[in-house]
Each structure stands twice: as structure tokens, then as C-alpha cells.
Amino acid sequence: MKVIPYQEKYKKNFIQFNTEWIEEHFGHLEKEDLNTFNHIEESLHNGAMIYFAIENGNVLATCMAKPLGNDGTWELCKLGSNKHLPHKGAGSAVFEASMKWAIQHKAKRLFILSNSKLKAALHIYEKYGFHKVELEDYEYVRGDIAFEYIVP
């Protein structure tokens, strides 16, 4: 398995994996999801990066890091995987690559919105040193938990 930065030919995998996962767990995409999917190139132009874990030409997992404003806060989002193939640690690999991208691009704080029933994802966040934070607004209807990592 290798982890690679965004390539246009894998854009459909990024959208497909995340769409399938969101619909399977929560029934429907939200406005914020569609905004992300419809503005991928704009996000990349503004500093974001999407990573893919690839093995034998197949995409196993994907994750995005994108800046939120100019205060050094970055969001790690759209961690998704191929439900038809074994993941083999691919989720952790793309998550770590996304973290490194954000930190290399001057992130001071990494931020994640999630849902408390997603135990595998929560395990990855905690494994990489993220801590739970309370928010007044979780932005997504499905969001009920948030995490942050303060870059040392």
C-alpha cells in the first residue's frame, strides 16, 4: 500500500466512499457535504489536500485536510474507505498523511467533527493525540462530537 496526494483520476473515489458511508450511517448527505464535493478544486487551490491509500491500483481509503480561515486552524475531514476491500490500516495512513500536510503548512490546531457512534474513527483520532472538545454548534445534523489537536 502507498499513500499519495490528490490525483484527479481518484476524485470519484473520494466522493463515492464518503457518500456511501454517510448515507449508510446517517441516511443522507447534508448541505456541507455537497459543498465539499462540489468545490474540491477550489479547496485544493486554497491549500487543502486529499490523500489516497492505493494498493494494486485500488483506492482503499481517503482523507482531506483543509484550512479554516487564517488563524492556523485546519479541519481533517471526509475520512472514508472502500467498503468492498480490506482496509489494512489505510484509514490511519491517510489520516496521518493529512495531519502531516496540515502541520507542514503551518497548522497550529487540527479540528474534527464526528459522531460518537463511529467507534473506529474515534479510535483513530485518539490514537493520533486528538482530545474531545465541546462545541455550541456542531455544524452538521449528524455531528455530536468534536476533537482537536494542538500542534506542539
Secondary structure, DSSP 8 states (H G I E B T S, - for coil): -EEEE--GGGHHHHHHHHHHHHHHHHSS--HHHHHHHHTHHHHHHTT-EEEEEEETTEEEEEEEEEE-TTSSEEEEEEEEE-TTS--TTHHHHHHHHHHHHHHHTT-SEEEEEE-TT-HHHHHHHHHTT-EEE--S--SSTT--EEEEEE--
